[in-house]
Amino acid sequence: MEQVPFLNLGRQYKLIQKDVHNEWDQVLAQTAFAGGPFVTRFEEAFAAYCQADYAAGVNTGTSALHLAMLAIDIGPGDEVIIPANTFVATAWGVSYCGATPVFVDCDEYHNIDPSAAEAAITKNTKAIAGVHLYGQPCKLDELRKIAEQHQIYLIEDAAQAHGALYKGRRVGSIGDISAFSFYPGKNLGAYGEGGGITTNRKEWIDHIYRLRNHGSEQRYYHDEVGYNMRMDGLQATVLEIKLRHLDQWNDERRRVAEAYLNGITNQAVTLPKVLVDTVPVWHLFVIQTQDRDGLMKHLQNRGVQSALHYPVPCHLQKAYTSLGYKQGDLPRSEALASTCVSLPMFAELTQEERERVIEAVNSYNP
Ligand SMILES: Cc1ncc(COP(=O)(O)O)c(C=O)c1O
């Protein structure tokens, strides 16, 4: 029997193949490769979709975080509070600016715990970065209130949450500035690398437009040290095509999640919870179990692929040894790292595959 794939991008490609080829023909004919009109067109569409005033397309989500942090003037001596339970790139953004990431624990929704974030504020804190991990919006109202009270910025890392709603608003429009990844496996993914920034502040987005383009507005005149972090035209067209389908694909992910939430009844497994007043987009469907290796092996034997997000929390990564964190500092994140398992999750999972995943999890006997 064929395996149930963790992710299959080929199925989605078949749905949009013609459009992609047509659009790519135009990009190639106009030789609009690095930046250019197709990127601008996507930026306008993406800003409108996110209910933000402005968007910038860049080369990766990691660059998006880096540039967003540079735009709000994060630099050496500053601290940025981030969840330990995230993909490490949230922390890279801070480190690239010469600032220090301060890791805090997660709440029962696996996202940054606002009270832990508030407790970690010092006189050097410049921002809190809330990550909408697995496509679940974090507690933005609480974070916003804390940020306002302490006069620090709120950054959203929305790399996994394109289209998710928090109290009826799109994520990426609530914090001061937000970063997205368009890595191929994301809910909105390019056919290569890509990233984006949204904000309502014109001076920040203009600065980002310059920074991504060698610190330059006028060719060969460089007002500051910049970067080559432009989005390319081919990726922009793929993203613009996919954006038209995103709500429908996210709906389908919600149907997969609903099937899992209703169908998985194994008491040895803890299912994810959804925060009230949010509409998640289920980038990942992460369950927990004590004998994680045992469950993964069982799934494999049943022909169901699974994955880990993430086996090592950021504060215990070797890259951050110098910050002096130790095992036991952030117990929720550490417990999650040793018990999490991600089940297959993408819009094109067939009915039969969904049922096979549920059957495989329910038949696991630790
Ligand atoms: C939460 C989070 N932040 C940042 C990134 C970095 O994005 P990219 O891989 O596009 O650099 C990712 C994706 O990998 C992510 O999941």
The ligand as an ORCA input file, in Angstrom:
! r2SCAN-3c Opt
* xyz 0 1
  C       8.310     30.222     12.571
  C       9.294     30.409     11.442
  N      10.023     31.549     11.413
  C      10.894     31.765     10.416
  C      11.085     30.874      9.388
  C      12.123     31.133      8.368
  O      11.665     31.172      7.069
  P      12.586     30.740      5.823
  O      12.785     29.261      5.892
  O      11.772     31.164      4.652
  O      13.851     31.494      5.927
  C      10.298     29.705      9.368
  C      10.365     28.728      8.263
  O      11.184     27.965      8.017
  C       9.405     29.456     10.427
  O       8.679     28.335     10.471
*
